[in-house]
Amino acid sequence: MPMRLILLMLIALSLPARAAGLSSYYAAEITSGRLARTADGYTKACEAGLTLGGFMETGDPAVRSLHLAIDDCRAALKIKPDHLEASLSYGIGLSFESKRTHKPELARLAKKLFEKLIEERPNDPLPHAALAVWNAHVSRAGLFARLALGGSRRRAHEEFEASFALGAPKKPLMLEYIKFLARGSKQDRATALETYGRYLTLPPADGPLNAILDSRAAALATALRSGDKKAIKKAVAKATAFHGIRDWRTLRALTPEDVAY
């Protein structure tokens, strides 16, 4: 089930009526993961914390969940430094904290981690997917971010293609690819709609996640059909985890020293 962790950085959730129940579910996942005191357990807690903060909370509560999730992944990596899912989720958490604080250091750490994982596991699609998404997010953040961090649409496209070539794409990653294309040229936007057709043929994601993904994908496809760039930009933003995190600045920014393991 490792591809499931990619959803932690991909799809924002408009809270359904069952949000309270889902929040309780992920809170229980966090607790049980920590109680196990194993690398797998702490990784489960980290992934659940990113899901809770990214999809079901806003403002300071979401940031606290993000910080605790980073701590849980650090705990997993202290036990097993080569744990793939913990490493990827850790990099995801660092990327969101960098986005929140407008500081590049943690984003650079995440990039180096993803690139190191690709060197160590060149035939695994997951590190390529993570680096693709990292580059896609940086390329959307503007010229300064691209210059400061070295992200590019070209590299994002290359890593998406590398990930797809190494393994059958799952819905979370395919939706992130659609988002990437949606913010590109007219031809990219046309390809995004074609890719949405491919998305509809993919096997369902696990549990309630499938309905969440399908809802976000359908809203983005509607915006793409309209051809309205403002509507497309808005749909992409709503389909992104920790939506609004750039404005959540109350809590202290984590530093590289805070997140070392």
N, C-alpha and C positions, 0 to 999 in steps of 0.2 A: 504493500500500500504506500510506498514512498512518494509516488507522484502526488498523492493527496496533499503533501506539505506545501506544494507550490501554490495551492489555493490561498494560503495564508497571506500572500502578498498581492493576489490578483483581483479579487472580486469584492466590492463593497456591498453591504447588505442594507436595503431599506427594511426596517424592522417589521416583521409580520406580527400577527396577533399572538403567535406562540413564542415571541421573543423571550419572555420571562422563563419559559420552560427550557429553551435552548441555552440561555445564559446559565441556568442552574446545571444543565448537563455539562457544559464546558467547565464550570467551576468545580464540579465533582471530578472531571478528568484531571484538572490541575492538582487537586488534593490527592487523588489516588496515585498519580504519577510521582509526586514528591514522596509519598509514604513508601513507595517501592525502594527508594534510595539506590536506584540503578541508573546506568546510562540511558537505557530505553525508557525508564520511568520519567526521568527528568526531561527527556526529549518530548515525551507525550505531554508533559506539563507545559513545556515551552510552546509547542504547537497549539495547544488549547488556549494558552494565554494570548498568543498572537491572534487567534480566531476571535476570542472574546473581545479584546481591545480593538481589533481592526474592523469587526463587523457589527458589534452590538453595543459599543460604548462610544462616547465622544468626550472631548475635553480632557480634564485632568484624570478621570477614571480610566480612559483609554490609554493615556500616557503611563499611568501606574502599571496597568496590565502589560504594556510594552516593556517597561523596565524590568518587571518581575520575570517576564518571559525570557529576556536576555540573560538574567541571572540563572534561570533554570537550564538554559542551553549551556551556559558556562559550567554549571555543575555537572552536566552530562559529559562535557569535553574534558573536564578534570579527571573523570573516571576512565573515559575512552576517547583519547584525542583524535582518533581516526573515524569517529562515528559520523557517517555521511549525513544522515538526516539532521543530527544536531548541528553539524557544521553549516548546512544550508540554511536551517532556520535561524541560526545565530547570525549569519550574514544578512538575512532578510531583516531581522530585528535592528541590526546596526544601520542598515540603509534607511529604515523609517525614522530612526532617531536622528540621523544626519539630515533628512528631509525636514524634520520638525525644527531643528536648531539652526538650519542654514549654515552649518559648519561642515567642511569637507572631510575631516580626518576619519570619521567613522565610515563614510562612504568609500574612501580609499581602502580601508581595512577590508570591507566587504568585497570589493573588487579583487584585491589580492587573494583573498580566500577562495573566491570562485575560480580564479585563474589557476591557483595552485591545485584545486580539486580536478580541474580539467587536465592538468599535466599528469596527475596521479591516476586519473580514471578517464582516459581519453575516449573510451567507448561507452561511457555511461551518459545517457541523455540528460540526466538531472542537472549536473553542473553547467552544461551548455545552456539549459533552459534558464537557470538562475542568472547567468551572465547576460543572456539575451534580454531578460526583463530588466536587469540593472541598467543596461545601455539604453533600453527603450525609455525608462523613466528619466534618466539623465538627459537624453536628447530632447525630451519634452520640457525640461526645466529651464531651457534658455541658453543663450550663448555663453554666459559666464560659467554656468554649471558645466557645459561641454568643455570649455577651455580648462577649467580648474580640475576636472575629474577625468577627462579623456574619453568620455562616452560619445557614441555616435550612432546614428541610424544605420549606417553601413555595417558596423560591428553587430548591432542588434539583429539585423536581418541575417547575417552570416551564422550567428549562434542559434537563432530560431531554426534555420535550415539544418544545421548540424544536429540539433536535438531531435528534430522530426526524422532525420535520416537514421538515427540510432535507435529509435523506438516509436511505436505507434502513439501519436499524440492523444492526450486525454483532454476532456472538455475544459478544465481550468487553464491549461496552457494554450489551447486553441483560442479561447476567448481573449487571452492576453495578446496573442498575435493579431487578432481582429482589432483590438484597441490600438495596437502599434500601427497597423495599416490605416486605420481610420483617421489618424492625425497626419497622414502623408499627402502625397499628390493626388490629383484627380484619378490617375490610374491606380494608385494604391487604394483609394476608397472603393473603386470598382472591384478590385481584388478582395477587399475586405468583405464585400457583400457575397462574392463567390465563395469565400472561405466560410462565411456563415452557413452557406448551404452544406459544406463539408461538416461543419460543427453539428448540424442537425442529424447527421448520420452516425455520430459517435455513440458508443455505449453510454448509458446513464452513469452519472457519478454516484457516489455512495449516499444513501439516505436523503435527508432533506436538502443536502447540498445541491442535488440535481435541479430542483425547482428554483433555487436561488440563482444558479448559473443561467438557466434557461430564461429567467425573467430579465436578467441584466443583458444577456445576448440579444433578446428580442427587442428591448428598448434601444439598444445601439443600432441594430439593423434598421429599425424604423427611422432613426435619425439619419442614417446613411442614405436611405431611400429618399428622404426629403431633400438632400443636397445642401442643407443649411449648415454652414460651417460652425455657427454658434451652437446650434442644437447638437451637432456631433461632438464638439468640445465638451459641452455639458454632460452628454451621455457617457463619454469616456471618463470624466471626473467622477460621476456617480457610480461607475463600475470599477472604482479603484479603492482598495482597502485604506483604512485610516483617512478617509476623505475629510479634508479640513485640517490635517495635522500641522500644516505650516503656521496656523494661527494659535496653536495650543502651546504657548510659551511660558506658562506660569511656573512649571516645575523645572528644577535645575537641569541643565544639559549634562548628559553623561560625557565623560572624557575617555580617551584611549586607556588611561590608567584604570578607570572604573570598570572597564569591560574586559581587561586582560584575564587570562586563565592559565 
